[in-house]
Amino acid sequence: MKQLVLILILSISFNSCRIGVNQLTNEVEEDIQQTYNEENLGIIVNSLILTHEEGNYYIGILETSEPEGEFSYNVDVVYDGNSFVWEVY
């Protein structure tokens, strides 16, 4: 029984270090918009929806407004609990 309690406490401690999907989504969306602004692309991020796939891997849909119109893109995000990298395609 003590082992089960210890495992539960360690699991809660480990998971509390990670941010939730909603917070990760907000941070990735802000980072994408900042990157587009820095590159003067004229792209406005309308929305980003991320879904946890497995492990450190998330997938999502990015909706944008661009000079040529409205577009949707696929997004891959890898989050290690401290930092993330994203790819729009």
C-alpha atoms as a printed R data frame, in Angstrom:
   type eleno elety resid chain resno      x      y       z
1  ATOM     1    CA   MET     A     1  0.000  0.000   0.000
2  ATOM     2    CA   LYS     A     2  2.860  2.383   0.799
3  ATOM     3    CA   GLN     A     3  4.334  1.742  -2.651
4  ATOM     4    CA   LEU     A     4  1.035  2.642  -4.325
5  ATOM     5    CA   VAL     A     5  0.809  5.904  -2.378
6  ATOM     6    CA   LEU     A     6  4.434  6.743  -3.258
7  ATOM     7    CA   ILE     A     7  3.828  6.027  -6.952
8  ATOM     8    CA   LEU     A     8  0.700  8.194  -6.886
9  ATOM     9    CA   ILE     A     9  2.560 11.083  -5.223
10 ATOM    10    CA   LEU     A    10  5.440 10.847  -7.706
11 ATOM    11    CA   SER     A    11  3.010 10.727 -10.613
12 ATOM    12    CA   ILE     A    12  1.163 13.813  -9.397
13 ATOM    13    CA   SER     A    13  4.458 15.644  -8.803
14 ATOM    14    CA   PHE     A    14  5.749 14.791 -12.268
15 ATOM    15    CA   ASN     A    15  2.528 15.733 -14.029
16 ATOM    16    CA   SER     A    16  2.187 19.014 -12.125
17 ATOM    17    CA   CYS     A    17  5.448 20.197 -13.715
18 ATOM    18    CA   ARG     A    18  3.872 20.003 -17.150
19 ATOM    19    CA   ILE     A    19  1.490 22.675 -18.352
20 ATOM    20    CA   GLY     A    20 -1.966 21.743 -19.582
21 ATOM    21    CA   VAL     A    21 -2.960 21.477 -23.238
22 ATOM    22    CA   ASN     A    22 -4.845 24.801 -23.073
23 ATOM    23    CA   GLN     A    23 -1.843 26.684 -21.713
24 ATOM    24    CA   LEU     A    24  0.477 24.980 -24.203
25 ATOM    25    CA   THR     A    25 -1.915 25.935 -27.009
26 ATOM    26    CA   ASN     A    26 -1.884 29.577 -25.900
27 ATOM    27    CA   GLU     A    27  1.908 29.673 -25.664
28 ATOM    28    CA   VAL     A    28  2.415 28.013 -29.059
29 ATOM    29    CA   GLU     A    29 -0.164 30.331 -30.673
30 ATOM    30    CA   GLU     A    30  1.609 33.399 -29.241
31 ATOM    31    CA   ASP     A    31  4.985 32.085 -30.410
32 ATOM    32    CA   ILE     A    32  3.710 31.426 -33.939
33 ATOM    33    CA   GLN     A    33  2.175 34.920 -34.132
34 ATOM    34    CA   GLN     A    34  5.384 36.501 -32.820
35 ATOM    35    CA   THR     A    35  7.412 34.620 -35.444
36 ATOM    36    CA   TYR     A    36  5.067 35.758 -38.232
37 ATOM    37    CA   ASN     A    37  5.271 39.356 -36.941
38 ATOM    38    CA   GLU     A    38  9.075 39.268 -36.801
39 ATOM    39    CA   GLU     A    39  9.184 37.985 -40.384
40 ATOM    40    CA   ASN     A    40  6.703 40.694 -41.536
41 ATOM    41    CA   LEU     A    41  4.534 38.107 -43.286
42 ATOM    42    CA   GLY     A    42  1.228 39.915 -42.783
43 ATOM    43    CA   ILE     A    43 -0.288 36.766 -41.261
44 ATOM    44    CA   ILE     A    44 -2.747 36.967 -38.370
45 ATOM    45    CA   VAL     A    45 -3.309 33.831 -36.289
46 ATOM    46    CA   ASN     A    46 -7.061 33.450 -35.749
47 ATOM    47    CA   SER     A    47 -6.986 30.229 -33.758
48 ATOM    48    CA   LEU     A    48 -5.003 27.154 -32.862
49 ATOM    49    CA   ILE     A    49 -6.415 23.869 -31.622
50 ATOM    50    CA   LEU     A    50 -3.946 21.322 -30.222
51 ATOM    51    CA   THR     A    51 -4.606 17.720 -29.274
52 ATOM    52    CA   HIS     A    52 -2.262 15.520 -27.277
53 ATOM    53    CA   GLU     A    53 -1.357 12.493 -29.376
54 ATOM    54    CA   GLU     A    54  1.134 10.567 -27.243
55 ATOM    55    CA   GLY     A    55  4.197 11.207 -25.140
56 ATOM    56    CA   ASN     A    56  5.589 14.639 -25.974
57 ATOM    57    CA   TYR     A    57  3.773 14.913 -29.303
58 ATOM    58    CA   TYR     A    58  0.791 17.179 -30.069
59 ATOM    59    CA   ILE     A    59 -1.000 17.847 -33.337
60 ATOM    60    CA   GLY     A    60 -3.259 20.692 -34.278
61 ATOM    61    CA   ILE     A    61 -4.987 22.948 -36.762
62 ATOM    62    CA   LEU     A    62 -3.931 26.575 -37.237
63 ATOM    63    CA   GLU     A    63 -6.409 29.058 -38.745
64 ATOM    64    CA   THR     A    64 -4.938 32.247 -40.250
65 ATOM    65    CA   SER     A    65 -5.898 35.416 -42.084
66 ATOM    66    CA   GLU     A    66 -3.416 36.327 -44.780
67 ATOM    67    CA   PRO     A    67 -3.278 38.936 -47.548
68 ATOM    68    CA   GLU     A    68 -4.444 36.228 -49.988
69 ATOM    69    CA   GLY     A    69 -7.349 35.029 -47.781
70 ATOM    70    CA   GLU     A    70 -8.183 32.633 -44.954
71 ATOM    71    CA   PHE     A    71 -6.139 29.446 -44.568
72 ATOM    72    CA   SER     A    72 -5.883 26.329 -42.394
73 ATOM    73    CA   TYR     A    73 -2.637 24.509 -41.679
74 ATOM    74    CA   ASN     A    74 -1.556 21.396 -39.804
75 ATOM    75    CA   VAL     A    75  0.720 21.946 -36.815
76 ATOM    76    CA   ASP     A    76  3.035 19.522 -35.015
77 ATOM    77    CA   VAL     A    77  4.305 20.395 -31.544
78 ATOM    78    CA   VAL     A    78  6.846 18.582 -29.403
79 ATOM    79    CA   TYR     A    79  6.809 19.640 -25.736
80 ATOM    80    CA   ASP     A    80  9.300 18.184 -23.261
81 ATOM    81    CA   GLY     A    81  7.819 19.699 -20.124
82 ATOM    82    CA   ASN     A    82 10.042 22.799 -20.276
83 ATOM    83    CA   SER     A    83 10.110 23.995 -23.861
84 ATOM    84    CA   PHE     A    84  8.423 23.310 -27.172
85 ATOM    85    CA   VAL     A    85  9.121 23.319 -30.888
86 ATOM    86    CA   TRP     A    86  6.444 23.659 -33.534
87 ATOM    87    CA   GLU     A    87  6.159 23.093 -37.259
88 ATOM    88    CA   VAL     A    88  3.403 24.465 -39.492
89 ATOM    89    CA   TYR     A    89  2.757 22.703 -42.791
